[in-house]
Amino acid sequence: YVAFLGVPAPGAGGHVAGIKTTAKSDGDDYVISGGKMWITNGTQADWICLLCNTGEGPVHRNKSLICVPMKTKGVTIARKLDKLGMRSSDTAQIYFDEVRVPKRNRIGEEGKGFTYQMVQFQEERLWGAAACLKAHEKTIQNTIEYTRGRKAFGKPLLDNQVIHFRLAELQTEVELLRSLVYRAAEALVAGEDVTQLATMAKLKAGRLGREIPDACLQFWGGMGFMNETLVSRSYRDSRLTAIGGGADEVMLGILCKMNGTLPGKA
Ligand SMILES: Cc1cc2nc3c(=O)[nH]c(=O)nc-3n(C[C@H](O)[C@H](O)[C@H](O)COP(=O)(O)OP(=O)(O)OC[C@H]3O[C@@H](n4cnc5c(N)ncnc54)[C@H](O)[C@@H]3O)c2cc1C
């Protein structure tokens, strides 16, 4: 089965508490109306785990997670989105028009959806950071091989100190991220709250997702700009890490809130 997670709505975006999709109670069913944007696997999924408003109360306590089979009447895949990167994965915009699902499809308690989603985000963000490690390692390794083989001005490109030093520095960054990810994963497995470490790992992964492919691509010269090279794909695909699963700025907001440095509401 292919499943996907539906959090963001057109207009609400990274502001999870502000989503507008509603699930109205009707006997033993919910009747769901609204829309979701940027849904990975959206065109081929069997069901969606949907975050929607099931009540009127405060925005952090009025949401629930509901599993909706995609074949249910009223579910429309509005369009497959055309993306800069991650082109081997489909992303869709989905609408829900009076979609009726039984209440037993709800995950956990009604009104706890926001809390469950925040807990899920810690694993998703940690996974996001972990998934980058091998990709970056490979990008750096490929760049070492390419620049060793390519000669310019009578010597391999790699022999320029600016290149081999920079690649060593990037390797160091990857290992630092790996250590943080391993530490956070260990804490997660031990049942600890890893919000801070997972957020830091996701932030750092987002930063490196921009830095490493960009730095490496430069050393490939014109070849780096060609679709046939892996480094150009890495440049496009890695850009998502700083946005998906919560943008870097949202990560910084969480960290500042935990640090007590976020200005209070006036
Ligand atoms: C290819 C792709 C696949 C995705 N797949 C899924 C999926 O399967 N399921 C799912 O639920 N979501 C998915 N998403 C959504 C993703 O999580 C959101 O795009 C992300 O959380 C950012 O929200 P937004 O795009 O609405 O940006 P916005 O909220 O519109 O923010 C735009 C930019 O403003 C800045 N910004 C935002 N908030 C702040 C702030 N508080 N302070 C300072 N600056 C800020 C950031 O730079 C941010 O990038 C996917 C997105 C993409 C692009």
The ligand as an SDF file (V2000), in Angstrom:
LIG
                    3D

 53 58  0  0  0  0  0  0  0  0999 V2000
    8.1540   18.4530   -3.0700 C   0  0  0  0  0  0  0  0  0  0  0  0
    7.3990   18.6570   -1.7870 C   0  0  0  0  0  0  0  0  0  0  0  0
    6.8040   17.5560   -1.1660 C   0  0  0  0  0  0  0  0  0  0  0  0
    6.0650   17.7210    0.0080 C   0  0  0  0  0  0  0  0  0  0  0  0
    5.4240   16.6360    0.5620 N   0  0  0  0  0  0  0  0  0  0  0  0
    4.6070   16.7990    1.6280 C   0  0  0  0  0  0  0  0  0  0  0  0
    3.8110   15.7070    2.1270 C   0  0  0  0  0  0  0  0  0  0  0  0
    3.8460   14.6050    1.6080 O   0  0  0  0  0  0  0  0  0  0  0  0
    3.0100   15.9180    3.1830 N   0  0  0  0  0  0  0  0  0  0  0  0
    2.9430   17.1200    3.7830 C   0  0  0  0  0  0  0  0  0  0  0  0
    2.2020   17.2400    4.7580 O   0  0  0  0  0  0  0  0  0  0  0  0
    3.6730   18.1770    3.3420 N   0  0  0  0  0  0  0  0  0  0  0  0
    4.4850   18.0630    2.2600 C   0  0  0  0  0  0  0  0  0  0  0  0
    5.2010   19.1400    1.7670 N   0  0  0  0  0  0  0  0  0  0  0  0
    4.9770   20.4690    2.3600 C   0  0  0  0  0  0  0  0  0  0  0  0
    6.1450   21.0290    3.1090 C   0  0  0  0  0  0  0  0  0  0  0  0
    6.2110   20.4630    4.3840 O   0  0  0  0  0  0  0  0  0  0  0  0
    5.9500   22.5720    3.1390 C   0  0  0  0  0  0  0  0  0  0  0  0
    6.2240   23.0410    1.8420 O   0  0  0  0  0  0  0  0  0  0  0  0
    6.8510   23.2170    4.1780 C   0  0  0  0  0  0  0  0  0  0  0  0
    6.4410   22.9040    5.4730 O   0  0  0  0  0  0  0  0  0  0  0  0
    6.8850   24.7450    4.0480 C   0  0  0  0  0  0  0  0  0  0  0  0
    5.5910   25.2620    4.0050 O   0  0  0  0  0  0  0  0  0  0  0  0
    5.1630   26.2320    2.7980 P   0  0  0  0  0  0  0  0  0  0  0  0
    5.6810   25.6480    1.5300 O   0  0  0  0  0  0  0  0  0  0  0  0
    3.7150   26.4830    2.8650 O   0  0  0  0  0  0  0  0  0  0  0  0
    5.9660   27.5580    3.0630 O   0  0  0  0  0  0  0  0  0  0  0  0
    5.4000   28.8940    3.7250 P   0  0  0  0  0  0  0  0  0  0  0  0
    4.7830   28.5860    5.0360 O   0  0  0  0  0  0  0  0  0  0  0  0
    4.6030   29.6430    2.7030 O   0  0  0  0  0  0  0  0  0  0  0  0
    6.7780   29.6590    3.9720 O   0  0  0  0  0  0  0  0  0  0  0  0
    7.5600   30.1560    2.8860 C   0  0  0  0  0  0  0  0  0  0  0  0
    8.9320   30.5500    3.3970 C   0  0  0  0  0  0  0  0  0  0  0  0
    8.7790   31.6040    4.3350 O   0  0  0  0  0  0  0  0  0  0  0  0
    9.7360   31.4780    5.3580 C   0  0  0  0  0  0  0  0  0  0  0  0
    9.0560   31.3170    6.6430 N   0  0  0  0  0  0  0  0  0  0  0  0
    7.9800   30.5490    6.9320 C   0  0  0  0  0  0  0  0  0  0  0  0
    7.6440   30.6470    8.2310 N   0  0  0  0  0  0  0  0  0  0  0  0
    8.5230   31.5140    8.7750 C   0  0  0  0  0  0  0  0  0  0  0  0
    8.7060   32.0400   10.0880 C   0  0  0  0  0  0  0  0  0  0  0  0
    7.9140   31.6780   11.0890 N   0  0  0  0  0  0  0  0  0  0  0  0
    9.7240   32.9120   10.2880 N   0  0  0  0  0  0  0  0  0  0  0  0
   10.5370   33.2810    9.2710 C   0  0  0  0  0  0  0  0  0  0  0  0
   10.4140   32.8120    8.0170 N   0  0  0  0  0  0  0  0  0  0  0  0
    9.4220   31.9500    7.7750 C   0  0  0  0  0  0  0  0  0  0  0  0
   10.5810   30.2440    5.0280 C   0  0  0  0  0  0  0  0  0  0  0  0
   11.7480   30.6450    4.3350 O   0  0  0  0  0  0  0  0  0  0  0  0
    9.6890   29.4510    4.1300 C   0  0  0  0  0  0  0  0  0  0  0  0
   10.4010   28.5940    3.2450 O   0  0  0  0  0  0  0  0  0  0  0  0
    5.9590   19.0080    0.5960 C   0  0  0  0  0  0  0  0  0  0  0  0
    6.5830   20.1080   -0.0410 C   0  0  0  0  0  0  0  0  0  0  0  0
    7.2730   19.9490   -1.2170 C   0  0  0  0  0  0  0  0  0  0  0  0
    7.8880   21.1640   -1.8730 C   0  0  0  0  0  0  0  0  0  0  0  0
  1  2  1  0
  2  3  1  0
  2 52  2  0
  3  4  2  0
  4  5  1  0
  4 50  1  0
  5  6  2  0
  6  7  1  0
  6 13  1  0
  7  8  2  0
  7  9  1  0
  9 10  1  0
 10 11  2  0
 10 12  1  0
 12 13  2  0
 13 14  1  0
 14 15  1  0
 14 50  1  0
 15 16  1  0
 16 17  1  0
 16 18  1  0
 18 19  1  0
 18 20  1  0
 20 21  1  0
 20 22  1  0
 22 23  1  0
 23 24  1  0
 24 25  2  0
 24 26  1  0
 24 27  1  0
 27 28  1  0
 28 29  2  0
 28 30  1  0
 28 31  1  0
 31 32  1  0
 32 33  1  0
 33 34  1  0
 33 48  1  0
 34 35  1  0
 35 36  1  0
 35 46  1  0
 36 37  1  0
 36 45  1  0
 37 38  2  0
 38 39  1  0
 39 40  1  0
 39 45  2  0
 40 41  1  0
 40 42  2  0
 42 43  1  0
 43 44  2  0
 44 45  1  0
 46 47  1  0
 46 48  1  0
 48 49  1  0
 50 51  2  0
 51 52  1  0
 52 53  1  0
M  END
$$$$
